[in-house]
Amino acid sequence: MRFFTILAISLFGFAGGAMAAPHRCTMPVMEKMAQLDVAEPQIEQISFVDVRSDDRSARLLGYEAWVKLKRCRGSVVVKVSRQCEIQETYSRGECKMTGLKNYR
């Protein structure tokens, strides 16, 4: 049983890393980060969250990519459609970037 746990951890990348489990919208998010002058080595982790119409519905509206950077405490949030089209980008916490709204 222990072997399967170790295998699952190594296969699914629970150890961290920016690209541990690539989401289908990863490339458009990375392209957006490049437009913001953020290179891949500056990214600590990208986490995707499903955006749904309400708590009771299974209707998927799109995704939020939370991009954790190495240089600041906070994240850049990239909202994308189900087709991976960029809809909105803003920063959270101490990650202030030129041209983006920042929310604490």
QUIHUUR-V966036 format. One record per residue. RES is the residue in three letters. SS is DSSP state (hx for helix, st for strand, lp for the rest). PHI is phi in whole degrees, 0 to 359 (NA if undefined). OMEGA is omega as a letter, one per 40 degrees, with the letter a starting at -180 (999 if undefined). Layout:
BEGIN
res=RES ss=SS phi=PHI omega=OMEGA
res=RES ss=SS phi=PHI omega=OMEGA
END
This chain:
BEGIN
res=MET ss=lp phi=NA omega=a
res=ARG ss=hx phi=299 omega=i
res=PHE ss=hx phi=301 omega=a
res=PHE ss=hx phi=294 omega=i
res=THR ss=hx phi=295 omega=i
res=ILE ss=hx phi=296 omega=i
res=LEU ss=hx phi=298 omega=i
res=ALA ss=hx phi=297 omega=i
res=ILE ss=hx phi=297 omega=a
res=SER ss=hx phi=289 omega=a
res=LEU ss=hx phi=289 omega=a
res=PHE ss=hx phi=266 omega=i
res=GLY ss=lp phi=68 omega=i
res=PHE ss=lp phi=287 omega=a
res=ALA ss=lp phi=281 omega=i
res=GLY ss=lp phi=124 omega=i
res=GLY ss=lp phi=70 omega=a
res=ALA ss=lp phi=292 omega=a
res=MET ss=lp phi=241 omega=a
res=ALA ss=lp phi=300 omega=a
res=ALA ss=lp phi=228 omega=a
res=PRO ss=lp phi=301 omega=i
res=HIS ss=lp phi=268 omega=a
res=ARG ss=lp phi=295 omega=i
res=CYS ss=lp phi=261 omega=a
res=THR ss=hx phi=299 omega=a
res=MET ss=hx phi=298 omega=i
res=PRO ss=hx phi=299 omega=i
res=VAL ss=hx phi=293 omega=i
res=MET ss=hx phi=297 omega=i
res=GLU ss=hx phi=296 omega=i
res=LYS ss=hx phi=296 omega=i
res=MET ss=hx phi=296 omega=i
res=ALA ss=hx phi=296 omega=i
res=GLN ss=hx phi=297 omega=i
res=LEU ss=lp phi=271 omega=a
res=ASP ss=lp phi=62 omega=i
res=VAL ss=lp phi=247 omega=i
res=ALA ss=lp phi=279 omega=a
res=GLU ss=hx phi=306 omega=i
res=PRO ss=hx phi=296 omega=i
res=GLN ss=hx phi=276 omega=a
res=ILE ss=st phi=266 omega=i
res=GLU ss=st phi=274 omega=a
res=GLN ss=st phi=198 omega=i
res=ILE ss=st phi=236 omega=i
res=SER ss=st phi=241 omega=i
res=PHE ss=st phi=257 omega=i
res=VAL ss=st phi=236 omega=i
res=ASP ss=st phi=290 omega=i
res=VAL ss=st phi=252 omega=a
res=ARG ss=st phi=243 omega=a
res=SER ss=lp phi=295 omega=i
res=ASP ss=lp phi=197 omega=a
res=ASP ss=lp phi=295 omega=a
res=ARG ss=lp phi=269 omega=a
res=SER ss=lp phi=263 omega=i
res=ALA ss=lp phi=262 omega=a
res=ARG ss=lp phi=285 omega=a
res=LEU ss=st phi=276 omega=i
res=LEU ss=st phi=264 omega=a
res=GLY ss=st phi=170 omega=a
res=TYR ss=st phi=220 omega=i
res=GLU ss=st phi=243 omega=i
res=ALA ss=st phi=260 omega=i
res=TRP ss=st phi=261 omega=a
res=VAL ss=st phi=257 omega=i
res=LYS ss=st phi=270 omega=a
res=LEU ss=st phi=260 omega=i
res=LYS ss=lp phi=284 omega=a
res=ARG ss=lp phi=270 omega=a
res=CYS ss=lp phi=208 omega=i
res=ARG ss=lp phi=267 omega=a
res=GLY ss=st phi=141 omega=a
res=SER ss=st phi=211 omega=i
res=VAL ss=st phi=256 omega=a
res=VAL ss=st phi=254 omega=i
res=VAL ss=st phi=243 omega=i
res=LYS ss=st phi=271 omega=a
res=VAL ss=st phi=230 omega=i
res=SER ss=st phi=283 omega=i
res=ARG ss=lp phi=297 omega=i
res=GLN ss=lp phi=269 omega=i
res=CYS ss=lp phi=71 omega=i
res=GLU ss=lp phi=274 omega=a
res=ILE ss=st phi=292 omega=i
res=GLN ss=st phi=251 omega=a
res=GLU ss=st phi=200 omega=i
res=THR ss=st phi=221 omega=i
res=TYR ss=st phi=208 omega=i
res=SER ss=st phi=247 omega=i
res=ARG ss=st phi=232 omega=i
res=GLY ss=st phi=67 omega=a
res=GLU ss=lp phi=275 omega=a
res=CYS ss=lp phi=275 omega=i
res=LYS ss=lp phi=271 omega=a
res=MET ss=lp phi=227 omega=i
res=THR ss=lp phi=301 omega=i
res=GLY ss=lp phi=88 omega=i
res=LEU ss=lp phi=245 omega=i
res=LYS ss=lp phi=293 omega=i
res=ASN ss=st phi=237 omega=i
res=TYR ss=st phi=239 omega=i
res=ARG ss=lp phi=271 omega=999
END
